[in-house]
Structure formats: structure tokens, C-alpha cells
């Protein structure tokens, strides 16, 4: 059964620092991996989606990498800002494009001005 | 405006009283899904649907029913709610299953007394 973990559970950094969030999954037979952001009391906003055949995706200050064979993904945030404060979740979809989605528990990020 | 809507946003009910949470998307998406989010357990998928009349179980389907009679609607039915179904529920949709990202609704907070 697929299990997804995220390290660290919480992170506090000063503004301007570059940071890395980690996501690990136990079953490498995935179709894709997604990173989401959730603000308190709100729904989820998609940040990046990486197909299993891809190694990385970039959007602005965000870069996500995927190493399917080792069951790992990282989300790199450059030059962090207070507005980046939120919970970041990774999610993996099973082997096919219409399959189950398993979420990690999330990393709570606080960027201090 | 492209969006996923859920109703109601907040609901207090009593054990055993059947309820339905509606979900609707106006983007002609094929894939729709229901999740519940609980402290310490994160987001867990309840049911998902690949298209009209095609649904499948997620990780925590017990106590829930769904139907997909139209492409835009994916209601979540609790036939006999119990207190352990108190949770924050999210509906999501995606245009191409795992090839595209999921768009999330604003959430429905349910309290079962």
C-alpha cells in the first residue's frame, strides 16, 4: 500500500532564505506527483505537477524534482517571502491516469519577515 | 469563472440523518474526487470518478456513497452519518485525470453530533 511522508513537519525560516521541502513515497509505480499549497481555512492550490517520465518542473521561484526510482521528490523555494507561509502537501497518483491519489501529511512553512 | 463549488459550506447534523454534499464543476472535467481532511491524518481520498457512471473507491470509502449521473456533478452521500465522519471535506476535479492538475473546491465543514 502506497505511503507518502513529508519532512520536515514544520519549518520556520527568515525571509529571503532558499529552502527545500521533502516528500517520500514507498511505491515507485506512480503516474504523477503533485505539489499543493494550503492556506489556513482554505482549499488547496496546485503548484506543480510532475509526470512519472519527467525529472523536474519549474514555476517562478518554485522548482520540483522527482526521482521515481528512489521514491523521492523535493520542492525548492527560492528567495522565500512571508507570503509563502502555508502548508505544502505532496500527492502521488497510482499507476494509471485515472487512479487513486495519496497525500502526504504536509509541511507547515513559516517565513519570518 | 472556472471553479469547483461545494454546498453547503458548513453543516451540523445528528447521527443517522441522511445528508448530501453537492459538488459541481463548470470546466467539463472528466476526473472528480472527494477527500476528507482530519488533523493528524491529512487528506484522504474517499471516492473518485473517471467519467459519467464510472466511480471507484479511494482509501476511506466506508460510510459514503457517490454518484456521477452528469459530468459536472459529483455528490457525496452519507446515508447514516456518525460522529467519526465529522471532518473537512473537499471536492476536486481534473480535465485529464493524472495528466493535468486537480482543482479543489473551498471545502465543507461537517459536524455530526
Interface residues (C-beta under 8 A of the other chain):
Chain A: X31 X32 X34 X36 X42 X43 X44 X45 X46 X49 X51 X89 X91 X93 X96 X97 X98 X99 X100 X101 X102 X103 X104 X105 X106
Chain B: X30 X31 X33 X35 X40 X41 X42 X43 X44 X45 X48 X50 X56 X58 X59 X90 X92 X96 X97 X98 X99 X100 X101 X102 X103 X104 X105 X106 X107
